[in-house]
Amino acid sequence: MCELELDWLDMRINTKKSCCLHVGPRFDLPCTAITTSDGNSLRWVSETRCLGTYVTAERGIRHSVTNAKRSFHRAINAVFGKVGRLASEEVTLQLAE
């Protein structure tokens, strides 16, 4: 059904960028492969990025902030690496959970 609608819009599913994520009470059970009309299969993943946040396969929809924290710390360390040498005071940053 999705491919019929996409065909109507003159769009295609890019199987290199698309994936499937199973959410619900049986999220950890294996799922049947989903094949597109041109014979390519969509891969099943346990975590995917959607609109800048990571969504994790669980009983309910959850988002993972681990990658966001890692990216944040990388950016802050890059700034402190440049500015920290210029500042005369010691600067400490803590991230509250």
DRENTORKOL-3810 file (N, C-alpha, C; in nm, 4 decimals):
REM DRENTORKOL-3810
@n.u->0.0826; n.v->-0.1191; n.w->0.0000; ca.u->0.0000; ca.v->0.0000; ca.w->0.0000; c.u->0.0869; c.v->0.1252; c.w->0.0000
@n.u->0.1930; n.v->0.1239; n.w->0.0788; ca.u->0.2820; ca.v->0.2416; ca.w->0.0841; c.u->0.3449; c.v->0.2677; c.w->-0.0519
@n.u->0.3881; n.v->0.1608; n.w->-0.1175; ca.u->0.4515; ca.v->0.1789; ca.w->-0.2485; c.u->0.3524; c.v->0.2302; c.w->-0.3525
@n.u->0.2261; n.v->0.1890; n.w->-0.3445; ca.u->0.1257; ca.v->0.2405; ca.w->-0.4377; c.u->0.1089; c.v->0.3914; c.w->-0.4209
@n.u->0.1031; n.v->0.4364; n.w->-0.2976; ca.u->0.0907; ca.v->0.5806; ca.w->-0.2713; c.u->0.2156; c.v->0.6553; c.w->-0.3162
@n.u->0.3321; n.v->0.5971; n.w->-0.2895; ca.u->0.4568; ca.v->0.6618; ca.w->-0.3322; c.u->0.4672; c.v->0.6666; c.w->-0.4838
@n.u->0.4232; n.v->0.5616; n.w->-0.5523; ca.u->0.4222; ca.v->0.5622; ca.w->-0.6985; c.u->0.3322; c.v->0.6739; c.w->-0.7507
@n.u->0.2183; n.v->0.6932; n.w->-0.6859; ca.u->0.1255; ca.v->0.7995; ca.w->-0.7253; c.u->0.1922; c.v->0.9363; c.w->-0.7111
@n.u->0.2802; n.v->0.9503; n.w->-0.6116; ca.u->0.3536; ca.v->1.0749; ca.w->-0.5891; c.u->0.4848; c.v->1.0802; c.w->-0.6672
@n.u->0.5087; n.v->0.9795; n.w->-0.7503; ca.u->0.6319; ca.v->0.9664; ca.w->-0.8279; c.u->0.7545; c.v->0.9615; c.w->-0.7366
@n.u->0.7428; n.v->0.8822; n.w->-0.6308; ca.u->0.8527; ca.v->0.8650; ca.w->-0.5347; c.u->0.8830; c.v->0.7169; c.w->-0.5201
@n.u->1.0024; n.v->0.6852; n.w->-0.4708; ca.u->1.0443; ca.v->0.5470; ca.w->-0.4491; c.u->1.1009; c.v->0.5329; c.w->-0.3087
@n.u->1.1003; n.v->0.4091; n.w->-0.2574; ca.u->1.1629; ca.v->0.3795; ca.w->-0.1290; c.u->1.3106; c.v->0.3542; c.w->-0.1528
@n.u->1.3948; n.v->0.4294; n.w->-0.0829; ca.u->1.5389; ca.v->0.4086; ca.w->-0.0904; c.u->1.5760; c.v->0.3073; c.w->0.0167
@n.u->1.6055; n.v->0.1826; n.w->-0.0252; ca.u->1.6319; ca.v->0.0762; ca.w->0.0713; c.u->1.7650; c.v->0.0943; c.w->0.1433
@n.u->1.8526; n.v->0.1809; n.w->0.0937; ca.u->1.9783; ca.v->0.2086; ca.w->0.1640; c.u->1.9562; c.v->0.3029; c.w->0.2816
@n.u->1.8527; n.v->0.3850; n.w->0.2747; ca.u->1.8248; ca.v->0.4818; ca.w->0.3806; c.u->1.7046; c.v->0.4432; c.w->0.4665
@n.u->1.6263; n.v->0.3463; n.w->0.4232; ca.u->1.5042; ca.v->0.3071; ca.w->0.4949; c.u->1.5285; c.v->0.1805; c.w->0.5751
@n.u->1.4566; n.v->0.1677; n.w->0.6867; ca.u->1.4675; ca.v->0.0481; ca.w->0.7694; c.u->1.3369; c.v->0.0283; c.w->0.8456
@n.u->1.3248; n.v->-0.0849; n.w->0.9110; ca.u->1.2064; ca.v->-0.1176; ca.w->0.9898; c.u->1.2464; c.v->-0.1314; c.w->1.1359
@n.u->1.1573; n.v->-0.0871; n.w->1.2235; ca.u->1.1800; ca.v->-0.0937; ca.w->1.3673; c.u->1.0554; c.v->-0.1522; c.w->1.4314
@n.u->1.0709; n.v->-0.2574; n.w->1.5097; ca.u->0.9577; ca.v->-0.3249; ca.w->1.5720; c.u->0.9380; c.v->-0.2707; c.w->1.7133
@n.u->0.8214; n.v->-0.2125; n.w->1.7396; ca.u->0.7879; ca.v->-0.1576; ca.w->1.8700; c.u->0.6617; c.v->-0.2268; c.w->1.9193
@n.u->0.6605; n.v->-0.2688; n.w->2.0443; ca.u->0.5431; ca.v->-0.3330; ca.w->2.1006; c.u->0.5812; c.v->-0.4453; c.w->2.1949
@n.u->0.4826; n.v->-0.5174; n.w->2.2453; ca.u->0.5087; ca.v->-0.6211; ca.w->2.3448; c.u->0.6004; c.v->-0.7328; c.w->2.2950
@n.u->0.6006; n.v->-0.7594; n.w->2.1657; ca.u->0.6845; ca.v->-0.8666; ca.w->2.1109; c.u->0.7971; c.v->-0.8085; c.w->2.0258
@n.u->0.8535; n.v->-0.6956; n.w->2.0696; ca.u->0.9553; ca.v->-0.6259; ca.w->1.9915; c.u->1.0813; c.v->-0.7085; c.w->1.9687
@n.u->1.1091; n.v->-0.8050; n.w->2.0560; ca.u->1.2330; ca.v->-0.8813; ca.w->2.0457; c.u->1.2207; c.v->-1.0094; c.w->1.9621
@n.u->1.1021; n.v->-1.0374; n.w->1.9088; ca.u->1.0840; ca.v->-1.1546; ca.w->1.8244; c.u->1.1229; c.v->-1.1234; c.w->1.6805
@n.u->1.1737; n.v->-1.2221; n.w->1.6076; ca.u->1.2113; ca.v->-1.1978; ca.w->1.4680; c.u->1.0885; c.v->-1.1643; c.w->1.3822
@n.u->1.1088; n.v->-1.0789; n.w->1.2848; ca.u->0.9999; ca.v->-1.0357; ca.w->1.1958; c.u->1.0246; c.v->-1.0840; c.w->1.0540
@n.u->0.9187; n.v->-1.0951; n.w->0.9791; ca.u->0.9270; ca.v->-1.1343; ca.w->0.8386; c.u->0.9909; c.v->-1.0221; c.w->0.7577
@n.u->1.0728; n.v->-1.0597; n.w->0.6616; ca.u->1.1380; ca.v->-0.9606; ca.w->0.5765; c.u->1.0348; c.v->-0.8857; c.w->0.4929
@n.u->1.0556; n.v->-0.7571; n.w->0.4786; ca.u->0.9688; ca.v->-0.6738; ca.w->0.3940; c.u->1.0453; c.v->-0.6446; c.w->0.2665
@n.u->0.9881; n.v->-0.6851; n.w->0.1542; ca.u->1.0525; ca.v->-0.6696; ca.w->0.0247; c.u->0.9773; c.v->-0.5668; c.w->-0.0582
@n.u->1.0511; n.v->-0.4788; n.w->-0.1234; ca.u->0.9901; ca.v->-0.3776; ca.w->-0.2095; c.u->0.9533; c.v->-0.4406; c.w->-0.3433
@n.u->0.8796; n.v->-0.3680; n.w->-0.4242; ca.u->0.8344; ca.v->-0.4219; ca.w->-0.5531; c.u->0.9495; c.v->-0.4500; c.w->-0.6486
@n.u->1.0633; n.v->-0.3836; n.w->-0.6281; ca.u->1.1781; ca.v->-0.4100; ca.w->-0.7157; c.u->1.2700; c.v->-0.5195; c.w->-0.6605
@n.u->1.2286; n.v->-0.5886; n.w->-0.5520; ca.u->1.3020; ca.v->-0.7037; ca.w->-0.5013; c.u->1.4010; c.v->-0.6750; c.w->-0.3897
@n.u->1.4183; n.v->-0.5503; n.w->-0.3493; ca.u->1.5101; ca.v->-0.5170; ca.w->-0.2393; c.u->1.4402; c.v->-0.5348; c.w->-0.1051
@n.u->1.5162; n.v->-0.5772; n.w->-0.0039; ca.u->1.4604; ca.v->-0.5967; ca.w->0.1297; c.u->1.4948; c.v->-0.4801; c.w->0.2205
@n.u->1.3995; n.v->-0.4459; n.w->0.3072; ca.u->1.4251; ca.v->-0.3462; ca.w->0.4103; c.u->1.4840; c.v->-0.4183; c.w->0.5305
@n.u->1.5858; n.v->-0.3616; n.w->0.5911; ca.u->1.6503; ca.v->-0.4263; ca.w->0.7052; c.u->1.5770; c.v->-0.3917; c.w->0.8351
@n.u->1.5790; n.v->-0.4841; n.w->0.9281; ca.u->1.5218; ca.v->-0.4642; ca.w->1.0609; c.u->1.6329; c.v->-0.4178; c.w->1.1532
@n.u->1.6087; n.v->-0.3124; n.w->1.2304; ca.u->1.7098; ca.v->-0.2566; ca.w->1.3197; c.u->1.6545; c.v->-0.2464; c.w->1.4621
@n.u->1.7437; n.v->-0.2333; n.w->1.5593; ca.u->1.7011; ca.v->-0.2166; ca.w->1.6983; c.u->1.7018; c.v->-0.0699; c.w->1.7397
@n.u->1.7631; n.v->0.0153; n.w->1.6561; ca.u->1.7669; ca.v->0.1587; ca.w->1.6840; c.u->1.7825; c.v->0.2318; c.w->1.5516
@n.u->1.7136; n.v->0.3452; n.w->1.5379; ca.u->1.7248; ca.v->0.4241; ca.w->1.4169; c.u->1.7134; c.v->0.5716; c.w->1.4502
@n.u->1.7647; n.v->0.6537; n.w->1.3621; ca.u->1.7587; ca.v->0.7981; ca.w->1.3819; c.u->1.6385; c.v->0.8542; c.w->1.3068
@n.u->1.5611; n.v->0.9350; n.w->1.3757; ca.u->1.4424; ca.v->0.9951; ca.w->1.3167; c.u->1.4312; c.v->1.1393; c.w->1.3656
@n.u->1.4374; n.v->1.2336; n.w->1.2752; ca.u->1.4265; ca.v->1.3755; ca.w->1.3078; c.u->1.5263; c.v->1.4187; c.w->1.4148
@n.u->1.6487; n.v->1.3684; n.w->1.4042; ca.u->1.7547; ca.v->1.4115; ca.w->1.4939; c.u->1.7638; c.v->1.3374; c.w->1.6252
@n.u->1.6710; n.v->1.2501; n.w->1.6549; ca.u->1.6766; ca.v->1.1728; ca.w->1.7782; c.u->1.6781; c.v->1.0248; c.w->1.7434
@n.u->1.7285; n.v->0.9442; n.w->1.8323; ca.u->1.7355; ca.v->0.8005; ca.w->1.8084; c.u->1.6167; c.v->0.7322; c.w->1.8748
@n.u->1.5465; n.v->0.6496; n.w->1.7979; ca.u->1.4317; ca.v->0.5740; ca.w->1.8467; c.u->1.4779; c.v->0.4297; c.w->1.8651
@n.u->1.4448; n.v->0.3708; n.w->1.9795; ca.u->1.4916; ca.v->0.2379; ca.w->2.0158; c.u->1.3752; c.v->0.1388; c.w->2.0168
@n.u->1.4016; n.v->0.0175; n.w->1.9685; ca.u->1.3002; ca.v->-0.0887; ca.w->1.9704; c.u->1.2811; c.v->-0.1356; c.w->2.1135
@n.u->1.1617; n.v->-0.1153; n.w->2.1655; ca.u->1.1279; ca.v->-0.1545; ca.w->2.3026; c.u->0.9797; c.v->-0.1884; c.w->2.3065
@n.u->0.9271; n.v->-0.2110; n.w->2.4252; ca.u->0.7834; ca.v->-0.2383; ca.w->2.4402; c.u->0.7001; c.v->-0.1169; c.w->2.4014
@n.u->0.7500; n.v->-0.0009; n.w->2.4288; ca.u->0.6837; ca.v->0.1233; ca.w->2.3897; c.u->0.7837; c.v->0.2096; c.w->2.3160
@n.u->0.7397; n.v->0.3171; n.w->2.2592; ca.u->0.8308; ca.v->0.4046; ca.w->2.1857; c.u->0.9197; c.v->0.4779; c.w->2.2855
@n.u->1.0487; n.v->0.4661; n.w->2.2669; ca.u->1.1462; ca.v->0.5339; ca.w->2.3520; c.u->1.2500; c.v->0.5993; c.w->2.2634
@n.u->1.3048; n.v->0.7066; n.w->2.3120; ca.u->1.4135; ca.v->0.7674; ca.w->2.2379; c.u->1.5402; c.v->0.7616; c.w->2.3212
@n.u->1.6506; n.v->0.7456; n.w->2.2554; ca.u->1.7796; ca.v->0.7330; ca.w->2.3209; c.u->1.8527; c.v->0.8660; c.w->2.3126
@n.u->1.9021; n.v->0.9138; n.w->2.4263; ca.u->1.9756; ca.v->1.0405; ca.w->2.4274; c.u->2.1259; c.v->1.0178; c.w->2.4358
@n.u->2.1690; n.v->0.8928; n.w->2.4314; ca.u->2.3114; ca.v->0.8611; ca.w->2.4409; c.u->2.3913; c.v->0.9295; c.w->2.3308
@n.u->2.3445; n.v->0.9207; n.w->2.2073; ca.u->2.4167; ca.v->0.9827; ca.w->2.0961; c.u->2.4137; c.v->1.1349; c.w->2.1060
@n.u->2.3032; n.v->1.1914; n.w->2.1532; ca.u->2.2949; ca.v->1.3361; ca.w->2.1700; c.u->2.3934; c.v->1.3833; c.w->2.2767
@n.u->2.4032; n.v->1.3084; n.w->2.3869; ca.u->2.4990; ca.v->1.3436; ca.w->2.4919; c.u->2.6420; c.v->1.3374; c.w->2.4394
@n.u->2.6715; n.v->1.2308; n.w->2.3660; ca.u->2.8060; ca.v->1.2147; ca.w->2.3099; c.u->2.8397; c.v->1.3303; c.w->2.2164
@n.u->2.7461; n.v->1.3686; n.w->2.1320; ca.u->2.7667; ca.v->1.4796; ca.w->2.0395; c.u->2.7845; c.v->1.6117; c.w->2.1146
@n.u->2.7032; n.v->1.6303; n.w->2.2193; ca.u->2.7127; ca.v->1.7509; ca.w->2.3010; c.u->2.8501; c.v->1.7617; c.w->2.3661
@n.u->2.8959; n.v->1.6531; n.w->2.4284; ca.u->3.0263; ca.v->1.6543; ca.w->2.4946; c.u->3.1396; c.v->1.6756; c.w->2.3949
@n.u->3.1283; n.v->1.6179; n.w->2.2770; ca.u->3.2295; ca.v->1.6366; ca.w->2.1739; c.u->3.2380; c.v->1.7843; c.w->2.1354
@n.u->3.1213; n.v->1.8489; n.w->2.1181; ca.u->3.1196; ca.v->1.9904; ca.w->2.0808; c.u->3.1740; c.v->2.0781; c.w->2.1934
@n.u->3.1339; n.v->2.0516; n.w->2.3169; ca.u->3.1819; ca.v->2.1302; ca.w->2.4308; c.u->3.3323; c.v->2.1137; c.w->2.4483
@n.u->3.3807; n.v->1.9921; n.w->2.4346; ca.u->3.5248; ca.v->1.9695; ca.w->2.4466; c.u->3.6025; c.v->2.0421; c.w->2.3376
@n.u->3.5466; n.v->2.0491; n.w->2.2180; ca.u->3.6123; ca.v->2.1224; ca.w->2.1098; c.u->3.6196; c.v->2.2716; c.w->2.1427
@n.u->3.5104; n.v->2.3260; n.w->2.1974; ca.u->3.5092; ca.v->2.4681; ca.w->2.2351; c.u->3.6071; c.v->2.4927; c.w->2.3493
@n.u->3.6027; n.v->2.4113; n.w->2.4541; ca.u->3.6939; ca.v->2.4295; ca.w->2.5672; c.u->3.8390; c.v->2.4064; c.w->2.5266
@n.u->3.8598; n.v->2.3210; n.w->2.4273; ca.u->3.9950; ca.v->2.2992; ca.w->2.3778; c.u->4.0536; c.v->2.4262; c.w->2.3190
@n.u->3.9701; n.v->2.5077; n.w->2.2570; ca.u->4.0152; ca.v->2.6347; ca.w->2.1986; c.u->4.0129; c.v->2.7472; c.w->2.3006
@n.u->3.9031; n.v->2.7605; n.w->2.3729; ca.u->3.8830; ca.v->2.8724; ca.w->2.4649; c.u->3.9519; c.v->2.8471; c.w->2.5981
@n.u->3.9597; n.v->2.7212; n.w->2.6381; ca.u->4.0164; ca.v->2.6875; ca.w->2.7680; c.u->4.1588; c.v->2.7368; c.w->2.7857
@n.u->4.2347; n.v->2.7424; n.w->2.6794; ca.u->4.3721; ca.v->2.7908; ca.w->2.6868; c.u->4.3777; c.v->2.9406; c.w->2.7090
@n.u->4.2713; n.v->3.0116; n.w->2.6666; ca.u->4.2683; ca.v->3.1567; ca.w->2.6784; c.u->4.2130; c.v->3.2024; c.w->2.8127
@n.u->4.1311; n.v->3.1206; n.w->2.8752; ca.u->4.0656; ca.v->3.1595; ca.w->3.0007; c.u->4.1621; c.v->3.1433; c.w->3.1177
@n.u->4.1527; n.v->3.2349; n.w->3.2118; ca.u->4.2400; ca.v->3.2287; ca.w->3.3281; c.u->4.1786; c.v->3.1450; c.w->3.4401
@n.u->4.0470; n.v->3.1277; n.w->3.4391; ca.u->3.9788; ca.v->3.0503; ca.w->3.5420; c.u->3.9491; c.v->2.9099; c.w->3.4904
@n.u->3.9421; n.v->2.8170; n.w->3.5835; ca.u->3.9044; ca.v->2.6809; ca.w->3.5472; c.u->3.7532; c.v->2.6748; c.w->3.5297
@n.u->3.7078; n.v->2.6133; n.w->3.4228; ca.u->3.5661; ca.v->2.6033; ca.w->3.3936; c.u->3.5250; c.v->2.4575; c.w->3.4042
@n.u->3.4189; n.v->2.4309; n.w->3.4799; ca.u->3.3691; ca.v->2.2940; ca.w->3.4970; c.u->3.2262; c.v->2.2870; c.w->3.4446
@n.u->3.1954; n.v->2.1828; n.w->3.3698; ca.u->3.0615; ca.v->2.1646; ca.w->3.3156; c.u->3.0106; c.v->2.0305; c.w->3.3632
@n.u->2.8885; n.v->2.0316; n.w->3.4193; ca.u->2.8247; ca.v->1.9076; ca.w->3.4597; c.u->2.6909; c.v->1.8977; c.w->3.3901
@n.u->2.6552; n.v->1.7780; n.w->3.3494; ca.u->2.5295; ca.v->1.7537; ca.w->3.2828; c.u->2.4391; c.v->1.6781; c.w->3.3785
@n.u->2.3289; n.v->1.7416; n.w->3.4199; ca.u->2.2357; ca.v->1.6773; ca.w->3.5128; c.u->2.1462; c.v->1.5805; c.w->3.4370
@n.u->2.1202; n.v->1.4671; n.w->3.4976; ca.u->2.0330; ca.v->1.3686; ca.w->3.4320; c.u->1.8946; c.v->1.3778; c.w->3.4843
END
